[in-house]
Amino acid sequence: MKLSIVLSTHPAQFEAVAFKGDFQKHISEIAGLGYDGVELAIRDPNLVNSTELGQMIASHDLVVPGIGTGQAWGEEGLSFTSDDPSIRAAAIDRTLAHISLAAQFNAIIIVGLLRGVTPSGHSKEESMAYLVDALKVCCSSAAEKEVRLALEPLNRYETDLINNVSEGLSLIQHVGVENLGLLLDTFHMNIEEPSITDSIRACGNRIFHFHVADSNRWYPGAGHLDFIPILEALYQAGYGGYISGEFMPQPDANTAAKLGIAHLRNLQEERLAFHD
């Protein structure tokens, strides 16, 4: 089981990121805790020195499994479904820049809240049409660079567009490309899915990335989710990618990261013992 944790390259407003800013210090801490990778949350790749970034990460024997785009929505209001055509175009252009960066790290691009929400006075059908068009453009560019995109179903309190696995799989079928899959997140799944494990198995090879947070969005082990059947379902689905911690820095970033990885490693040992 390969474990990573989300790290923002710059200070950010989004709460469910344990480490924000002070990049070099946090990279060292993440490596010291035993993580295998670091998932990068980047608002604007044009403001990042990719060479220095890569050297810093490689010097700690870490890899980058995924690059998140959500800060472009949270900090700037960019989205694929805005009622302003210039904002939709800017969201696509920003994602294309993310894709170019991801190609350098062999990383997946994560599409979360960058998809936006249905604007007031507009229909969900109209928003979905904008979303499909944007994903087709981005996936086409990504395919040329051998990059995959993972769309994350988000709970109903954050967006009205793609809240669960069933809707996500339907969208993938509608877009009709091989390099589009899903990022599943246990926090959102606990709200939206009738069965987290059944939904994981239903995804099969369309699971491109996986986020863990407990029921309260704290680190795994701090809430009431049972992660053993979740890990088992991932195994049954054939998922061999990274499991990435995206949780709140509670009670503080270091404690959350330390207790989260300890809980997951202990569960991994229990699961292996069960199969032995």
CORMOQUI-V400766 format. One line per field, one symbol per residue. ss: DSSP state (2 for helix, 1 for strand, 0 for the rest). phi: phi as a letter, one per 40 degrees, with the letter a starting at -180 (. if undefined). psi: psi as a letter, one per 40 degrees, with the letter a starting at -180 (. if undefined). A space follows every 10 residues. Layout:
# CORMOQUI-V400766
ss->???
phi->???
psi->???
This chain:
# CORMOQUI-V400766
ss->0111111100 0000000011 0022222222 2200001111 1000222002 2222222200 0010011100 2222220000 0000222222 2222222222 2222200111 1022200000 0002222222 2222222222 2222000011 1100000000 0000222222 2222200001 1111122222 2200022222 2222221111 1100000000 0000002222 2222220000 0111100000 0022222222 2222222222 222220
phi->.cbbacbccb daccccbcbb gfdcccdccc ccchccabcc bbcbcccbcc ccdccccccb fbbbcabcbc cccccbgcac bccbdccccc ccdccccccc ccccbfbccb bbcccgbccd gbcccccccc cccccccccc ccccbfbbbb cbcbcccbac bgcacdcccc cdcccgbccb bbbcbccccc cbcdaccccc cccfccccaa bbacdcgccd hcbbcccccc cccccccgcb ccbbcbaccb cadccccccc cccccccccc cccccc
psi->hhhiihhhei iidhdfhdhh afdddddddd ddeeidihhh hhdhdeehhd ddddddddee fiigdihied dddddeeiie eiehdddddd dddddddddd ddddefiihh hbeddaihih eiiddddddd dddddddddd ddddefiihh hhhiidedie hgeidddddd dddddfieeh aihhhddddd ddhdhddddd dddbeehdih ihiadeeaih eeaehheddd ddddddeehe aihhhgiigh eidddddddd dddddddddd ddddd.
